[in-house]
Amino acid sequence: MSLERSDRPLCEAYDLAMLDLDGVVYIGADAVPGAPAHVERARSAGMRVAFITNNALRPPEAVAEHLRDLGIGAQADDVVTSAQAASRLLADRLDEGAPVAVLGGEGLLEAVAAAGLAPVGVTENADALVTGYGPDVRWRDIMRAAVRVREGLWWVATNSDLTIPTAFGVAPGHGVLVETVQRFSGVDAVVAGKPSRPLLDETVRRVGGDRPLMVGDRLDTDIEGAVNAGIDSLLVLTGVTGLDELVAASPAERPTYLSADLAGLWSPHPEVEVDGDTASAGGWTAACTDGRLRLEGVGDADDWWRAVAAAAWAYADRTGQHVATDGVEPPR
């Protein structure tokens, strides 16, 4: 599997861009350079834009307000969270008004209530349990929830992210709680967030679009989620994915398209020519020789990355090994 070609700008070839937030639209409190203009340009071409997140803590309006503060036009209806996707899973199975034990934050409580269900505490009678990230979740409530899952209570988790970015560094995410409860109970949660597909399905249902495109910076959530949902994807390099992560991408983590940032939404994507373990894009040629990655040529930074990805993936598929990148410096 290699990168695909699009003769038309992606904002014309697809009618919905599902944008991951952290690492794509913003990094912490600041917008990714150029992101507001890129989003507006895609919209002006007629593309719908949805902002999606695995983070279940903040309600959609709070996320939209943050985006507006960064100069990005957004309303609550443009935001779809894993809490909403989890609540959809619950509502599709339970009766209206059914009690659901909620272990999480404000965004999850709000989403469960908005889905027509009754959020209750983990010690109260309930037809299901839903869990999500919440900085104030107490260990005693985790213990009660875990016991109830082991006893047979149906369990939906908003996401399984092992880490979460914070002001004081990368910290344990909701996935750590999910793993704890799963190990204790022997029960696997039904997961709503990426890389599972319910969040992407819920986004299409809420925002609309016949030709959706997932746009993300993480291979193991954003891109794998698109693969699981059977939709195309654009990987941007403004977040956590660097050279080592890109060349090691498994087939389930490989994007349809690749660009340095969201400018990739309004540009065509040229064909990448692959011949054995060598790939060429634009003025760049990448070759995997004696297990090492080598580059020749000059040209656009996006084409550098495309040639590297295609050559490295061809080498990995042929040999079952990842090419060494020692001494290779990505373009700035």
Phi, psi and omega in degrees: 000128179230180180291151181256167183257144171222114180287337178260153171305145183298330179290349173260329182282336180234151183252358177217124172255121176261102188265120166297159187263286186292122182095349180242307181261319176218163172233107185065236184270357187243146175291145169299133181310127178086348186300314180303317180292321180295319179297315182294322180294320177296318179296320182294339176275000178099008182276132170289148179231126175240143178252117187239148184211143173284343181289119184263003187285314187268136173294159181304321181295324178294321177294316180298321179296318177300316180296318178297322177299334180270003180087018180250119180295121181204140172243167182303325181291345179275351185254132177231128184246164177294335176295320178292320178295320178295320180294327176295317177301318179295313184294329180291338183254329186260161175288155177300135180082004181295142178285133179232124176286124185248125175238097184173204185252194186300318182298324180287317177301315181295318182293320179296315179295320181294336179277004178085019179250167183251105178290133179226171178286166185288347179263354183269163177300133183207155176266348180196165175239138173232135182235149178203170181297135175203120185294344182255010178295133185260149181299324180296327178285325175298318179299314181296319179296317181297319178296319181292324176295317179297330179278356172119002180290131180296136189232126174242132177249139180295321180198172180234028180294125182283338180230160176216135179285137177226172179295338182254013177120180178288127185236166177299134179261187182298334180299333177293319176296317180301314179297322180298312181293321180296317180294322181288316188270337187075015183244133175272133177289152165277118188258132183267327187277170177302142010273003172293158190270346184305323180296320179290320177297319180294325179296314178298320181297320184279320189261334180091174181122137179260340183230078183281151176229124176275133180236120183208173180247351182251130180289321189275354175237298185295307186285316177298325176298319178296317178300316180295329181272354179074030180238163180282162185216155174237121175268127173250152189252033179264000183241236191271346184274122176241195185299313183295320179292321183295313183291338181267005183299130175284164178306327180284352182245011186266130183282165174284321181226164182214137174206164182294322182206194185290354173299340177296346178288330185245029176228151172293164178236112187289163177290140173257121182270126182242130177224101185065237180261020180240139180222144181232137176214127183059232180264011185251143171232126177248135180225141175257103185241124181054038176078007181238146180274131179228141182238143173222150174114187176217160177151200185290145180297321179301319180292328175302310181295321180295316179297317179299311183299312184296318180292316181296320180290321177298318179296315181296320180293327182281320189254341186077013180233159177266137180290144178284139183245013181305130176084356179270123181250116177297152177293149178284000000 
